[in-house]
Amino acid sequence: MVMEPLTTTQLLEEDFSHFGYPHVIVSDNATTFSSQEFKTWCHERVMVHLTGAPYHPATNSAAERLVQTFKRFLKKSKKSPKEPLQEFIMQYRRSPLANRYSPSELLNNRQIRTKIDTLLPSPAHEAQERQAREATKSKAKEFQRTVQRP
């Protein structure tokens, strides 16, 4: 059985299925993003599609800077590309932006946990742990009362 390659819109649908459709989508002027099919797809989902100047990376300096940073990160890593990519994305999503919030905080209203958090738990994680212990204790006491009743 031969599988057809996924289209751009199919890949975007897969990504957006996790968190919903954005209000704005930004891309370059590649033919994939300038086709009538893509424009219709964005219009049907009430998404504004913004593009930069074709063949002019300076107009998309944030994306270019991110690519440069990732390339440096990948060169330093001695692992296969998949592992550093996942680690880089996690750290990027955790790093504060100019507005002092990280992408994960903007998206999920909370900071994501990373390996370092397992070594130095945050006050929020410590509070969650205390609540879990208290809940376990109260359930154990309730169980004891039900077992002791004749």
JOSULZI-V686268 format. One record per residue. N is the residue number from 1. RES is the residue in one letter. NEAR is the number of other ideal C-beta (glycine too) atoms within 10 Angstrom. D_CENTER is the distance of its C-alpha to the mean C-alpha in Angstrom with 2 decimals. Layout:
n = (N/N)
res = (RES/RES)
near = (NEAR/NEAR)
d_center = (D_CENTER/D_CENTER)
This chain:
n = (1/2/3/4/5/6/7/8/9/10/11/12/13/14/15/16/17/18/19/20/21/22/23/24/25/26/27/28/29/30/31/32/33/34/35/36/37/38/39/40/41/42/43/44/45/46/47/48/49/50/51/52/53/54/55/56/57/58/59/60/61/62/63/64/65/66/67/68/69/70/71/72/73/74/75/76/77/78/79/80/81/82/83/84/85/86/87/88/89/90/91/92/93/94/95/96/97/98/99/100/101/102/103/104/105/106/107/108/109/110/111/112/113/114/115/116/117/118/119/120/121/122/123/124/125/126/127/128/129/130/131/132/133/134/135/136/137/138/139/140/141/142/143/144/145/146/147/148/149/150)
res = (M/V/M/E/P/L/T/T/T/Q/L/L/E/E/D/F/S/H/F/G/Y/P/H/V/I/V/S/D/N/A/T/T/F/S/S/Q/E/F/K/T/W/C/H/E/R/V/M/V/H/L/T/G/A/P/Y/H/P/A/T/N/S/A/A/E/R/L/V/Q/T/F/K/R/F/L/K/K/S/K/K/S/P/K/E/P/L/Q/E/F/I/M/Q/Y/R/R/S/P/L/A/N/R/Y/S/P/S/E/L/L/N/N/R/Q/I/R/T/K/I/D/T/L/L/P/S/P/A/H/E/A/Q/E/R/Q/A/R/E/A/T/K/S/K/A/K/E/F/Q/R/T/V/Q/R/P)
near = (2/3/5/6/6/11/13/16/17/10/11/19/14/10/9/15/9/7/9/9/13/13/9/9/17/14/17/17/13/12/8/13/16/14/13/7/11/20/12/11/17/19/11/8/16/8/16/11/15/9/15/16/11/10/8/10/12/8/13/17/10/10/14/12/10/13/12/10/12/15/10/10/15/13/9/8/14/7/10/8/9/8/11/17/15/10/15/16/12/15/14/16/17/17/10/11/12/6/8/7/13/19/15/17/17/11/14/12/8/10/17/15/15/13/8/10/14/9/7/7/14/11/7/12/14/10/11/12/11/10/10/10/10/10/10/10/10/10/10/10/10/10/10/9/9/8/7/7/5/2)
d_center = (32.98/31.29/27.79/27.06/24.10/21.24/21.34/18.74/18.70/18.36/15.28/13.75/15.00/13.30/9.79/10.88/12.41/9.38/9.06/12.19/13.68/13.14/16.43/16.38/15.33/16.43/17.84/20.88/24.13/23.94/26.08/23.19/21.99/25.54/27.04/28.55/26.59/23.24/24.78/26.01/22.71/21.08/24.21/24.17/20.72/21.78/19.25/20.62/20.28/20.82/21.94/23.17/26.57/27.05/27.64/26.99/23.92/24.98/23.93/20.29/20.59/17.07/15.75/18.85/18.38/14.88/16.55/19.47/17.60/15.82/19.27/20.89/18.46/19.11/22.84/23.04/21.52/24.10/21.84/21.06/18.32/15.83/15.71/15.35/12.57/10.43/11.82/11.31/7.59/7.52/10.23/8.97/6.09/9.19/11.78/13.53/14.08/17.62/17.39/16.95/13.64/10.35/7.27/6.30/9.98/10.18/7.86/9.10/12.24/11.90/11.00/9.33/12.20/12.97/16.33/18.04/17.61/19.72/22.44/22.30/21.19/20.41/22.85/20.45/20.10/23.86/24.58/22.64/24.64/27.86/27.27/26.76/29.99/31.87/30.90/32.07/35.30/36.09/35.61/37.88/40.50/40.41/40.89/43.79/45.48/45.30/46.69/49.55/50.78/53.84)
